[in-house]
Each structure stands twice: as C-alpha cells, then as structure tokens.
C-alpha cells in the first residue's frame, strides 16, 4: 500500500532467544492443530504477534 506513510523511521527491535523459542513453539502447535482441522484463538493471537511488520515503501 504505497499511499500510507510511516510515522517514524525506526525499525522494530529484534526478538531475543527466548522470544524466538516461544514463536517457534507457537508456530509448531498451530501447525499441528491445523493438521487436525482445528485452531486455537489464543494460538492465533500469539502467532500474529510473532509476525514482523514490514516497513512502508
């Protein structure tokens, strides 16, 4: 969406090892639940928090 302009030029902070481990576990659990045809609202919420936003161009 090129019509949006970023408010700041700062980049988001990177995750540390503990946060990376949490995101890996959440993604594995979400994939396992998805293979059974179900989802977890809390798992979806945590999975969305693990996605890194891309800067506007």
Backbone as CSV, one residue per row, in Angstrom:
resi,resn,N_x,N_y,N_z,CA_x,CA_y,CA_z,C_x,C_y,C_z
1,UNK,0.857,-1.163,0.000,0.000,0.000,0.000,0.909,1.232,0.000
2,UNK,1.096,1.799,-1.133,2.054,2.892,-1.248,1.487,4.226,-0.774
3,UNK,0.201,4.325,-0.534,-0.356,5.601,-0.121,-0.213,5.835,1.382
4,UNK,0.272,4.829,2.129,0.495,5.002,3.555,1.917,5.452,3.814
5,UNK,2.096,6.329,4.770,3.428,6.827,5.092,3.749,6.461,6.528
6,UNK,4.967,6.020,6.744,5.395,5.660,8.081,5.491,6.867,8.985
7,UNK,5.166,6.677,10.246,5.235,7.778,11.204,6.669,7.999,11.655
8,UNK,7.396,6.931,11.841,8.784,7.059,12.274,9.672,6.238,11.352
9,UNK,10.926,6.556,11.363,11.896,5.844,10.522,12.559,4.698,11.272
10,UNK,12.206,4.500,12.540,12.854,3.460,13.330,12.358,2.081,12.915
11,UNK,13.226,1.109,13.022,12.874,-0.267,12.704,12.490,-0.977,13.997
12,UNK,11.636,-1.999,13.921,11.251,-2.708,15.138,12.433,-3.457,15.736
13,UNK,12.438,-3.571,17.038,13.518,-4.271,17.726,13.428,-5.763,17.441
14,UNK,14.570,-6.396,17.378,14.607,-7.829,17.132,14.266,-8.618,18.389
15,UNK,13.848,-9.850,18.205,13.498,-10.706,19.332,14.754,-11.351,19.901
16,UNK,14.736,-11.619,21.199,15.852,-12.342,21.789,15.595,-13.849,21.650
17,UNK,16.481,-14.660,22.179,16.390,-16.112,22.000,15.129,-16.682,22.640
18,UNK,14.727,-16.158,23.800,13.524,-16.655,24.479,12.279,-16.368,23.639
19,UNK,12.180,-15.170,23.084,11.030,-14.824,22.252,11.019,-15.646,20.970
20,UNK,12.202,-15.905,20.406,12.271,-16.758,19.221,11.779,-18.168,19.540
21,UNK,12.155,-18.686,20.715,11.725,-20.034,21.100,10.209,-20.087,21.276
22,UNK,9.637,-19.048,21.872,8.183,-19.009,22.040,7.496,-19.008,20.682
23,UNK,7.996,-18.208,19.747,7.383,-18.143,18.417,7.507,-19.475,17.682
24,UNK,8.628,-20.151,17.844,8.794,-21.456,17.188,7.793,-22.454,17.744
25,UNK,7.650,-22.497,19.076,6.698,-23.427,19.704,5.271,-23.101,19.276
26,UNK,4.926,-21.821,19.254,3.573,-21.415,18.854,3.302,-21.820,17.412
27,UNK,4.273,-21.618,16.529,4.075,-21.994,15.130,3.925,-23.507,14.964
28,UNK,4.683,-24.286,15.731,4.576,-25.745,15.649,3.215,-26.211,16.164
29,UNK,2.773,-25.658,17.297,1.472,-26.047,17.853,0.344,-25.639,16.904
30,UNK,0.432,-24.437,16.328,-0.593,-24.005,15.379,-0.622,-24.903,14.144
31,UNK,0.560,-25.307,13.665,0.606,-26.198,12.503,0.038,-27.570,12.853
32,UNK,0.331,-28.051,14.064,-0.197,-29.343,14.489,-1.718,-29.294,14.622
33,UNK,-2.227,-28.241,15.233,-3.685,-28.100,15.345,-4.325,-27.936,13.972
34,UNK,-3.663,-27.210,13.076,-4.186,-27.034,11.730,-4.250,-28.338,10.959
35,UNK,-3.312,-29.248,11.229,-3.336,-30.537,10.532,-4.521,-31.383,10.983
36,UNK,-5.027,-31.134,12.193,-6.219,-31.831,12.671,-7.502,-31.114,12.274
37,UNK,-7.387,-29.963,11.627,-8.559,-29.243,11.156,-9.166,-28.315,12.183
38,UNK,-8.409,-27.919,13.171,-8.934,-27.024,14.200,-7.937,-25.886,14.443
39,UNK,-8.356,-24.885,15.170,-7.483,-23.771,15.504,-7.682,-23.382,16.961
40,UNK,-6.746,-22.613,17.469,-6.835,-22.083,18.816,-6.828,-20.564,18.723
41,UNK,-7.834,-19.889,19.267,-7.831,-18.425,19.201,-6.606,-17.808,19.879
42,UNK,-6.210,-18.384,21.011,-5.036,-17.861,21.705,-3.767,-18.126,20.896
43,UNK,-3.695,-19.302,20.262,-2.552,-19.618,19.405,-2.485,-18.698,18.198
44,UNK,-3.642,-18.385,17.636,-3.679,-17.448,16.505,-3.238,-16.051,16.935
45,UNK,-3.645,-15.648,18.137,-3.244,-14.347,18.668,-1.732,-14.286,18.850
46,UNK,-1.154,-15.330,19.455,0.296,-15.344,19.657,1.036,-15.441,18.328
47,UNK,0.488,-16.200,17.388,1.118,-16.303,16.072,1.135,-14.975,15.343
48,UNK,0.080,-14.188,15.519,0.035,-12.866,14.887,1.046,-11.927,15.522
49,UNK,1.324,-12.104,16.809,2.320,-11.270,17.489,3.736,-11.603,17.037
50,UNK,3.925,-12.804,16.501,5.262,-13.218,16.063,5.598,-12.710,14.660
51,UNK,4.603,-12.224,13.934,4.858,-11.729,12.585,5.517,-10.356,12.658
52,UNK,6.581,-10.174,11.911,7.313,-8.908,11.914,6.683,-7.991,10.861
53,UNK,6.275,-6.786,11.248,5.677,-5.879,10.258,6.722,-5.379,9.260
54,UNK,6.286,-5.228,8.025,7.195,-4.705,7.005,7.046,-3.188,6.932
55,UNK,8.140,-2.488,6.694,8.034,-1.019,6.619,7.311,-0.576,5.344
56,UNK,6.692,0.581,5.416,6.015,1.136,4.238,7.053,1.605,3.238
57,UNK,6.696,1.483,1.971,7.641,1.903,0.938,7.119,3.115,0.203
